[in-house]
Amino acid sequence: MRRALAVLAALAVMLVPTSASAATSPDPIAHDPTLLKQGRYYYEIITGDIGTRTYLPIRRSKDLVHWEFLGTVFATPPQWVVDELGITPGDFWAPDLNYFDGEYHLYYAASSFGTNNSVIGLATNATLDPASPDYRWVDRGMVLRSRGTDNFNAIDADVAFDEDGVPWLSFGSFWDGIKMRRLDRVTGLLSSVDPTLYSLASRGGAAIEGPSIVRKGRYWYLFASFDFCCRGVNSDYQVVVGRATSIHGPYVDRDGVPMLQGGGTVLLRGYNGFQGTGGGDVYAGALYVHHYYDAADGALPKGSVRPVSWEGGWPRLGDPLSGNRGFGHGPAYMTLVDRAGGGVLANPTCGYEGADIRLAAPASADPCQQWRFEYRGAGWSSLLNRHSNKVAEVAACVDADGARVAQWGWLDNDCQKLRALPTDAGWSRIENKIAGRVLDACGGAVVTSTWRGDACQQFRLQPAGDVIVTDPANTTRVGRTWRFVHAGDGFYRIVDRHGRRLFGVRAEWRIEATDSGTYRLVTRDAAKTREVLLLVP
C-alpha cells in the first residue's frame, strides 16, 4: 500500500554531507519516485503529501544528487477522481512517467487507503520544463478502475513496450498481485484489441506491489517490492526481480521459481540506515530510483538513485549515487547450528508470516536456513530469516515455557527481541526478552523455555559464505572477504580465498555477540580478542 509523505517543506533539497553510517543523507523527501530525462535535467515525480494535500510533486536535477523543487502536477484532484471514488483523496500515489508519440505520459493512482477502491489516471504534457510556453499538464481521465469485488488493486502503474512498440500497463498492490493490461498507444488508455487481464506475479494475498518492467537483451525483467512500506524504520520493504521472454510472462526468478508462486530474486533490502527500500522505477535499464526510510534522520522517507549493472543476464543494484554509509550491505547472515545434534535453525517450509521455526538438516547455501541479527538497541536484536524477510518471534507473545517460535514482520515488541549470550567453547544461548527464556530445540520444534544448560539450548554462530570483517567504527576495513571454516566446537579458521588468515594470525576463533550489535572474535587460547562487525559484501 502507498502512504503520503509527512513533511512538504522537506521537498526542498537538503545539502547535508554524509560519510558515516550515523550521518543523515542528502537525499530529498520521496515516496514511489519515477524518473525521466529531458535535455540537461532528470525529472522526478513522487507521491504527494496527504497532510498538505499536494498532488504529485515534481523536481529536477542535473546530477541525481541535488534537486530543485518545481511544484506539483495538480493543484486539486480532477472531478472524475472524486466522482469515481466517492471521496476527495488527500494526495495521489505512485506515478509513472514515460515519453512516447511526442508527449510525456504520467500515470498515477488515487485510492482510499487500505482498500482496492482505486483508480489509475493519465495526465500528459508537451514538455517537462516549466519555463517553456508549452508546459501544461492535461488531464486525460481514467485508465483503469478497481472495486471491492475485484481481485486486484488499480494502483502502482508502470508502462513498458513490447518488441512491436505496443505499450502495456502493469499495476497492482496486495490482493492477487501484479496484473497487466494492453494500452492503446494513440490515447494512452486501455486497448480494445486485447482486453485480457494478465497475471504477472502473486504471493497469494501477501505483500507485493510496485512493478517496474524493463527489457534487456531477449528478456523482460519485472522489478517489484515485497513486504511492507510506510512503517518508518520498521518497514521491511525489499526489491525483487524475475524475468520472462514475453512481456506478459511467465516471469521466474534466478532459481527458476515462478513469480506467480511467490518467486523473486532479492536485489535490495534495508541496510546501514537505508530501511524499507522499495517503491522503485527502472530508468533505461541503467538507473533504479526508489524510496527508503532514513534511520539517521527521524525515519523520514527519502528518494535514492542507484546504478543498475548486468551480470550473467541478471541485474545488480549498486550503491546510491548520493553516497553509501558504512561498508557492506547489512549484518552477515549466519547458520545457527544446534550443539546437541548439528541441526540448524530453519524456516523449513520456506514460509512467511506465521511459519514455524524448527531444526533441519543443514543444506548448503539454503536462504531458508540463514539468519541475521539486526541490532535494535539496548542490547537486543531481531533475528531475520534471509528467505522470508521476517523475524523470529515468540508466537502471540506467550509468557510460558514451551511457547512456539514462528516468523512475523518486525513489530518492535519484546517477543521479537533476542540476544546471543556466550556459554562455553564458542557456543551461545539465544535469549528472548520475555522472562529471559531461551530458544530450545530439544524436541525438534523450536520453542522458548527456561535455561537449563542443555546442549539443545545452545547454538554456534557460523557466518554464511563470504563476509566483510571491519571494525565497529567503520574506519578500518580489511580489504578482502573472509570465510569462516568450522574447526570443532564453536571455533573457526578465518581465511580468504587464497587461504590467508585473518589478521595474519594462524589461530582458531570463536564468535561472541556483544550487547551493542557487534561481535567479539576470541582465539581458542583467549590470547587475542578483536571486536568486529560482520557484514554482507
C-alpha positions in Angstrom: 0.0 0.0 0.0 1.1 3.6 -0.6 1.2 6.3 2.0 1.5 10.0 1.9 4.6 12.0 2.8 4.9 13.6 6.1 6.6 16.9 5.5 6.0 19.0 2.4 8.7 21.5 3.4 11.3 18.8 3.1 10.7 18.5 -0.6 13.4 21.2 -0.9 16.9 19.8 -1.4 18.9 19.0 1.7 22.7 19.5 1.4 23.8 17.5 4.5 27.2 15.8 3.9 27.3 12.1 4.6 30.1 9.7 5.1 29.5 7.6 8.2 26.5 5.2 8.8 25.2 7.6 11.5 25.1 10.6 9.1 21.9 11.9 7.6 21.5 11.6 3.8 21.4 14.5 1.3 18.6 12.6 -0.5 15.3 14.6 -0.8 11.9 13.5 0.7 10.2 11.0 -1.5 7.8 8.1 -1.8 7.4 6.0 -5.0 9.6 8.1 -7.3 9.6 7.9 -11.1 12.4 9.3 -13.2 12.9 10.6 -16.8 15.4 12.7 -18.5 14.7 15.7 -20.8 17.6 17.8 -22.0 20.1 18.6 -19.3 17.8 17.6 -16.5 16.5 14.4 -14.8 12.9 15.0 -13.7 11.4 13.1 -10.8 7.7 12.9 -9.8 6.7 11.4 -6.5 3.7 10.5 -4.3 2.2 13.6 -2.7 1.6 14.7 0.9 -1.8 13.9 2.4 -1.3 16.4 5.2 -1.0 19.4 2.9 -3.0 17.9 0.0 -0.2 18.1 -2.6 -0.8 16.1 -5.8 2.3 14.7 -7.4 5.3 16.9 -6.5 7.9 17.4 -9.3 11.6 18.2 -9.0 14.7 18.1 -11.3 18.4 17.5 -11.0 21.5 17.6 -13.3 23.5 15.2 -11.2 20.8 13.0 -9.5 22.0 14.2 -6.1 21.0 17.8 -5.8 17.3 18.6 -6.6 15.2 21.6 -7.4 11.5 21.6 -6.4 9.2 22.6 -9.3 5.7 22.5 -7.8 3.0 19.8 -8.4 1.2 18.3 -11.3 -2.3 19.1 -10.0 -3.5 21.8 -7.5 -6.7 19.8 -6.8 -8.0 16.4 -7.9 -9.8 16.2 -11.2 -13.5 15.9 -10.6 -13.8 12.5 -12.2 -11.5 11.1 -9.4 -13.8 12.4 -6.7 -16.9 11.1 -8.6 -15.4 7.6 -9.1 -14.1 7.1 -5.6 -16.8 8.8 -3.6 -14.2 10.7 -1.6 -11.7 13.5 -2.2 -8.3 11.9 -1.9 -5.7 13.9 0.0 -3.0 13.0 -2.4 -2.1 10.9 -5.5 0.2 7.9 -5.4 2.9 6.1 -7.2 3.3 8.0 -10.5 5.0 6.6 -13.6 6.4 8.9 -16.3 7.0 8.0 -19.9 7.6 9.7 -23.2 6.1 8.4 -26.4 4.5 9.8 -29.6 5.6 13.4 -28.9 4.1 13.7 -25.4 5.0 12.9 -21.8 2.6 10.5 -20.3 2.1 10.5 -16.5 0.1 7.6 -15.0 -0.9 8.0 -11.3 -3.1 6.4 -8.7 -5.9 7.6 -6.4 -7.4 5.4 -3.8 -8.9 5.1 -0.4 -6.1 3.8 1.8 -6.2 0.1 2.7 -8.9 -0.7 0.1 -9.0 -1.5 -3.6 -11.4 1.3 -4.3 -8.8 2.7 -6.6 -8.3 4.3 -10.0 -5.3 4.9 -12.3 -5.4 8.2 -14.2 -3.4 9.7 -17.0 -2.1 13.3 -17.5 0.0 14.5 -20.4 2.4 17.3 -21.2 4.3 18.5 -24.2 7.4 19.3 -22.1 8.7 18.8 -18.5 10.4 22.3 -18.5 8.2 24.7 -16.5 9.9 27.6 -18.3 8.5 26.5 -21.7 5.4 28.2 -23.0 4.2 24.7 -23.9 4.3 23.5 -20.3 0.8 22.4 -19.2 -0.5 19.2 -17.6 -3.6 18.0 -19.3 -5.9 15.5 -17.5 -6.8 12.6 -19.9 -9.1 10.9 -17.4 -9.4 7.4 -16.1 -7.4 4.5 -17.4 -8.4 1.7 -15.0 -10.7 1.1 -12.1 -10.8 -1.5 -9.3 -13.6 -2.1 -6.7 -14.1 -4.3 -3.7 -15.4 -7.1 -6.0 -12.1 -7.3 -7.9 -9.1 -9.5 -7.0 -6.7 -6.7 -7.9 -5.9 -3.1 -6.9 -5.6 -0.4 -9.6 -2.5 1.4 -8.2 1.2 1.4 -8.9 1.1 1.9 -12.6 4.1 1.1 -14.9 4.2 1.3 -18.7 6.6 -0.8 -20.8 6.7 -1.5 -24.5 6.9 -4.9 -26.2 9.1 -5.7 -29.2 6.5 -4.2 -31.6 6.2 -0.9 -29.7 2.9 -1.8 -28.1 2.5 -0.2 -24.6 1.5 -2.4 -21.7 0.3 -1.2 -18.3 1.4 -3.3 -15.2 -0.1 -2.4 -11.9 -1.2 -3.9 -8.6 -0.7 -4.0 -4.8 -1.6 -6.9 -2.4 -4.8 -8.8 -3.3 -3.9 -11.2 -6.1 -0.7 -9.4 -7.0 0.7 -7.8 -10.1 -1.5 -7.6 -13.2 -1.2 -6.3 -16.8 -3.4 -4.7 -19.5 -2.6 -3.6 -23.0 -2.8 0.1 -23.8 -3.8 2.0 -26.9 -0.7 3.9 -28.0 -2.7 6.8 -29.5 -5.0 7.5 -26.5 -2.8 6.1 -23.7 -5.9 4.4 -22.3 -6.9 0.8 -22.3 -6.9 -1.0 -25.6 -9.9 -2.8 -27.0 -7.7 -5.0 -29.2 -6.7 -7.2 -26.2 -8.9 -7.0 -23.1 -7.1 -9.8 -21.3 -6.1 -9.2 -17.7 -2.7 -10.9 -17.4 -1.3 -12.1 -14.1 2.4 -11.5 -13.7 3.3 -12.1 -10.0 1.5 -13.1 -6.8 2.2 -14.0 -3.2 -1.3 -15.4 -2.6 -2.6 -12.2 -1.0 0.6 -11.3 0.8 2.5 -8.1 0.3 3.6 -7.4 -3.2 3.4 -4.2 -5.2 5.2 -1.5 -7.2 6.0 -3.2 -10.6 8.6 -1.8 -13.0 9.4 -3.6 -16.2 12.4 -3.1 -18.4 13.7 -5.0 -21.5 17.4 -6.1 -21.6 18.5 -8.4 -24.4 16.0 -11.1 -25.1 14.3 -10.8 -21.6 11.8 -8.5 -19.9 12.6 -8.0 -16.2 9.9 -7.4 -13.6 11.1 -5.5 -10.6 8.7 -5.4 -7.7 8.6 -4.6 -3.9 7.8 -7.3 -1.4 6.7 -6.8 2.2 5.7 -3.5 3.9 6.5 0.1 3.3 5.2 3.0 5.3 6.3 1.9 8.8 9.3 4.1 9.1 12.5 2.3 10.3 10.3 -0.7 11.0 9.5 -1.0 7.3 10.7 -4.3 5.7 10.2 -3.4 2.0 12.7 -5.2 -0.3 13.2 -5.1 -4.1 13.0 -8.4 -6.1 13.2 -9.3 -9.7 12.2 -12.0 -12.2 12.5 -12.3 -16.0 10.5 -13.6 -18.9 10.8 -14.0 -22.7 7.4 -12.3 -23.1 6.4 -9.0 -21.6 3.3 -10.6 -20.0 5.2 -13.6 -18.6 5.6 -16.1 -17.2 8.3 -14.4 -15.0 10.7 -16.6 -13.0 13.4 -15.7 -10.5 17.1 -16.7 -10.7 16.3 -20.1 -9.1 13.5 -20.8 -11.6 10.7 -20.1 -9.1 7.7 -18.6 -10.9 6.8 -15.1 -9.6 3.1 -16.2 -9.8 4.1 -18.7 -7.0 5.9 -16.1 -4.8 9.3 -16.2 -6.5 11.5 -13.2 -6.8 15.3 -12.8 -6.5 16.2 -10.2 -3.9 18.2 -7.2 -5.2 17.9 -4.8 -2.3 16.8 -4.8 1.3 17.4 -2.4 4.2 20.9 -1.9 5.5 23.2 0.8 7.0 20.3 3.2 7.8 18.5 2.6 4.5 15.4 1.0 5.8 12.3 -0.2 3.9 14.0 0.1 0.4 11.4 -0.2 -2.4 8.7 1.5 -4.4 11.1 1.9 -7.3 11.2 2.6 -11.0 13.8 1.4 -13.6 15.1 4.1 -16.0 16.6 3.0 -19.3 17.9 -0.2 -17.7 20.7 1.8 -16.2 19.2 3.5 -13.1 16.9 2.4 -10.3 15.2 5.2 -8.3 13.4 4.1 -5.1 12.5 5.3 -1.6 13.7 4.3 1.8 13.4 5.5 5.4 16.4 7.3 6.8 17.2 5.8 10.2 19.6 8.6 10.9 17.1 11.3 10.2 13.9 10.6 12.1 12.8 7.9 9.7 12.0 10.4 7.0 11.1 8.8 3.6 13.7 9.7 1.1 14.5 9.1 -2.6 17.6 7.3 -3.7 19.1 6.6 -7.2 21.3 3.6 -7.8 23.1 2.4 -10.9 22.0 -0.9 -12.4 24.6 -3.3 -13.8 24.0 -6.5 -15.6 25.9 -9.8 -15.0 25.0 -13.2 -16.5 21.6 -12.0 -17.6 20.6 -10.6 -14.3 20.5 -7.0 -12.8 22.5 -5.8 -9.8 21.9 -2.6 -7.9 24.9 -0.5 -6.9 25.4 1.9 -4.1 23.4 5.1 -4.1 24.8 8.0 -6.2 24.4 10.3 -3.2 26.8 8.2 -1.2 26.8 4.9 0.8 27.1 5.0 4.6 29.5 2.5 6.0 30.8 -0.7 4.5 28.9 -3.7 3.3 25.1 -4.2 2.9 23.9 -5.1 6.4 24.8 -7.7 9.0 26.2 -11.0 7.8 23.8 -13.9 7.5 24.5 -16.9 9.7 23.5 -20.5 10.1 22.7 -21.3 13.8 23.9 -24.8 14.5 22.5 -26.8 17.4 25.1 -28.2 19.9 23.2 -31.4 20.6 22.9 -32.9 17.1 24.2 -30.5 14.5 20.8 -29.5 13.1 20.3 -25.9 12.1 17.7 -23.3 13.0 15.4 -23.2 9.9 12.3 -21.9 8.2 11.8 -25.5 6.9 8.8 -24.7 4.8 10.4 -21.6 3.4 7.2 -19.9 4.6 6.4 -16.3 5.6 4.0 -14.9 8.3 3.2 -17.5 10.9 5.6 -20.1 9.6 7.1 -22.2 12.4 10.8 -22.3 13.1 12.3 -25.8 13.5 15.6 -27.7 13.4 16.5 -29.1 10.0 19.4 -31.0 8.4 22.0 -28.5 7.1 21.7 -27.6 3.4 24.5 -25.6 1.9 23.5 -22.0 0.8 19.8 -22.5 1.6 18.5 -19.0 2.4 15.6 -20.6 4.5 18.3 -21.7 6.9 20.2 -18.3 7.1 19.5 -15.6 9.7 21.0 -12.3 10.7 21.0 -10.5 14.0 19.8 -6.9 13.4 20.6 -4.7 16.3 17.5 -2.9 17.7 19.1 -1.1 20.7 19.5 -1.6 24.4 21.4 -4.8 23.9 18.7 -6.6 21.9 18.4 -7.7 18.3 15.9 -9.2 15.9 16.7 -12.5 14.1 15.8 -12.1 10.4 15.3 -15.0 8.0 17.1 -14.5 4.7 14.3 -16.1 2.6 11.2 -14.8 4.3 12.5 -11.3 5.3 10.5 -12.0 8.6 11.8 -12.2 12.1 11.7 -14.9 14.7 9.1 -14.2 17.5 7.5 -15.9 20.4 4.1 -16.5 18.8 1.4 -14.5 20.4 4.0 -13.3 22.9 3.2 -16.3 25.2 4.9 -15.9 28.5 5.4 -19.6 29.4 7.8 -22.5 28.8 7.1 -24.4 25.6 5.9 -21.3 23.7 6.0 -21.8 19.9 8.6 -19.8 17.9 7.5 -18.6 14.4 8.0 -15.8 12.0 6.3 -12.4 11.5 7.0 -8.9 10.2 9.0 -6.7 12.6 6.7 -5.0 15.1 9.2 -3.8 17.6 7.9 -5.8 20.5 9.6 -7.8 23.2 8.6 -11.2 21.8 10.7 -10.4 18.7 13.8 -9.3 20.6 16.7 -11.7 21.2 20.3 -11.7 22.2 23.0 -14.3 21.9 24.9 -14.9 25.2 28.1 -17.0 25.2 28.1 -20.2 27.2 31.4 -22.1 26.6 33.7 -23.3 23.8 32.2 -20.9 21.3 28.6 -21.9 21.9 25.8 -19.4 22.8 22.3 -19.5 24.1 19.8 -17.3 22.3 17.7 -15.5 24.9 14.3 -13.8 24.4 13.4 -10.6 26.2 10.2 -12.1 27.6 11.3 -13.5 31.0 14.7 -14.5 29.8 13.7 -17.7 28.2 15.9 -19.2 25.5 15.4 -20.9 22.2 15.1 -24.6 22.9 15.3 -27.3 20.1 15.2 -30.3 22.4 12.0 -31.6 20.7 12.8 -30.6 17.1 10.2 -27.8 17.1 11.8 -24.6 18.4 10.2 -23.2 21.5 11.2 -21.0 24.3 12.0 -22.4 27.8 13.8 -21.7 30.9 17.6 -22.0 30.6 18.7 -25.5 31.8 22.2 -25.6 30.3 21.2 -28.4 27.9 23.1 -28.8 24.6 19.9 -28.5 22.6 19.5 -25.0 24.0 22.9 -23.9 22.6 24.0 -22.9 19.1 27.1 -21.8 17.3 27.0 -18.8 15.0 28.5 -19.6 11.6 28.7 -16.8 9.0 27.2 -18.0 5.7 29.5 -17.6 2.7 31.9 -14.7 2.3 31.7 -11.8 4.7 33.4 -8.5 5.3 35.2 -8.1 8.6 35.6 -4.5 9.7 36.0 -2.6 12.9 32.8 -1.1 14.6 33.7 2.5 13.7 34.0 1.6 10.0 37.3 3.4 10.0 39.4 0.3 9.1 38.3 -2.2 6.6 40.1 -5.5 5.9 40.1 -5.3 2.1 39.2 -8.9 1.4 36.2 -11.0 2.1 36.6 -13.9 4.5 35.1 -17.3 5.1 34.6 -19.0 8.5 35.6 -22.7 8.3 34.4 -24.8 11.1 37.2 -26.3 13.2 35.3 -28.1 16.0 33.0 -27.0 18.8 32.2 -23.3 18.3 35.6 -22.4 16.7 36.6 -21.4 13.2 39.5 -20.8 10.9 39.0 -17.5 9.2 40.6 -17.5 5.7 40.3 -15.6 2.4 40.1 -17.4 -1.0 43.8 -17.8 -1.1 44.0 -19.4 2.3 45.5 -16.4 4.1 44.5 -16.0 7.7 42.5 -13.0 9.2 44.8 -10.5 11.0 47.7 -12.7 9.9 47.1 -15.0 12.9 47.2 -18.8 12.5 44.5 -19.4 15.1 41.1 -20.7 15.6 38.4 -18.2 16.7 35.1 -18.3 18.5 32.3 -15.8 17.8 30.6 -14.0 20.6 27.8 -11.4 20.1 28.2 -8.3 22.2 25.4 -6.2 23.7 26.0 -3.3 21.2 25.4 -5.1 17.9 29.0 -6.1 17.2 30.8 -9.4 17.5 33.9 -10.4 19.5 36.4 -12.8 17.9 38.4 -14.6 20.6 41.2 -17.2 19.9 40.9 -20.6 21.4 43.5 -19.8 24.0 41.9 -16.4 24.6 45.2 -14.7 23.9 43.8 -12.4 21.2 40.4 -10.7 21.1 39.0 -8.4 18.3 35.7 -6.6 18.3 34.4 -6.5 14.7 31.3 -6.1 12.5 30.5 -9.0 10.2 28.8 -7.7 7.1 27.3 -8.8 3.8 29.7 -7.8 0.9 
